[in-house]
């Protein structure tokens, strides 16, 4: 089924691959989301803690991005927290 749909899947998204049996791909997607949101929560907590210590948020964020702590969550998610545009409606 994957081979038959591969062209359509490649059109829908930048990355497409077959994980295995039915349900395994869904499990991997859910775990990928779990890892991202865990990193997002940890990044937000670290940012809050440093701000409580008196370090400006933008300065901390720039340091995080340029360090070994950098991640997709820090690079792409934290800016939404900093400018107040984070969409709280996501469940």
C-alpha positions as CSV (number, residue, x, y, z in Angstrom):
1,X,0.0,0.0,0.0
2,X,2.8,2.4,0.8
3,X,4.5,1.9,-2.6
4,X,1.2,2.6,-4.3
5,X,0.6,5.8,-2.3
6,X,4.2,7.0,-2.1
7,X,3.9,9.7,-4.8
8,X,0.9,11.2,-3.1
9,X,2.5,11.1,0.3
10,X,5.7,12.8,-1.1
11,X,3.4,15.6,-2.4
12,X,1.7,16.0,0.9
13,X,4.9,16.3,3.0
14,X,8.6,16.7,2.7
15,X,9.4,13.4,4.4
16,X,7.6,10.1,3.9
17,X,8.7,6.6,4.9
18,X,7.3,3.2,5.7
19,X,7.7,2.1,9.3
20,X,6.2,-1.4,9.1
21,X,2.9,-3.0,10.1
22,X,-0.4,-1.2,10.5
23,X,-0.3,1.0,13.6
24,X,3.4,1.2,13.9
25,X,3.7,4.4,12.0
26,X,1.0,6.0,14.2
27,X,3.0,4.9,17.3
28,X,6.2,6.4,15.9
29,X,4.3,9.7,15.1
30,X,2.9,9.9,18.6
31,X,6.3,9.3,20.2
32,X,7.9,11.9,17.9
33,X,5.3,14.4,19.1
34,X,6.0,13.3,22.7
35,X,9.7,14.0,22.3
36,X,9.1,17.4,20.7
37,X,6.7,18.6,23.4
38,X,8.9,17.3,26.1
39,X,11.7,19.4,24.7
40,X,9.4,22.3,24.3
41,X,8.3,22.1,28.0
42,X,11.9,21.7,29.2
43,X,13.0,24.7,27.0
44,X,10.2,26.9,28.3
45,X,11.0,25.9,31.9
46,X,14.7,26.7,31.4
47,X,13.8,30.0,29.8
48,X,11.5,30.9,32.8
49,X,14.1,29.9,35.3
50,X,16.8,32.1,33.7
51,X,14.4,35.0,33.5
52,X,13.7,34.6,37.2
53,X,17.4,34.8,37.8
54,X,17.4,38.2,36.0
55,X,18.8,37.2,32.6
56,X,16.8,38.8,29.7
57,X,14.8,36.3,27.7
58,X,16.1,37.2,24.3
59,X,19.7,37.0,25.5
60,X,19.0,33.5,27.0
61,X,17.3,32.3,23.8
62,X,20.3,33.4,21.7
63,X,22.6,31.5,24.0
64,X,20.5,28.4,23.8
65,X,20.4,28.5,20.0
66,X,24.2,28.8,19.8
67,X,24.9,26.1,22.3
68,X,24.7,22.3,22.4
69,X,21.2,22.8,24.0
70,X,19.9,23.8,20.6
71,X,16.9,21.9,19.2
72,X,13.9,22.4,16.9
73,X,11.9,23.3,20.1
74,X,14.4,26.0,21.0
75,X,14.9,27.3,17.5
76,X,11.4,27.3,16.3
77,X,9.0,27.0,19.3
78,X,10.5,29.4,21.9
79,X,10.3,32.5,19.6
80,X,6.5,32.1,19.8
81,X,6.7,32.2,23.6
82,X,9.0,35.2,23.4
83,X,6.7,37.3,21.1
84,X,3.5,36.1,22.7
85,X,2.1,34.5,19.6
86,X,2.0,30.9,20.9
87,X,-1.4,29.4,20.0
88,X,-2.8,28.1,23.4
89,X,-5.7,26.4,21.6
90,X,-3.6,23.3,20.7
91,X,-4.7,20.3,22.7
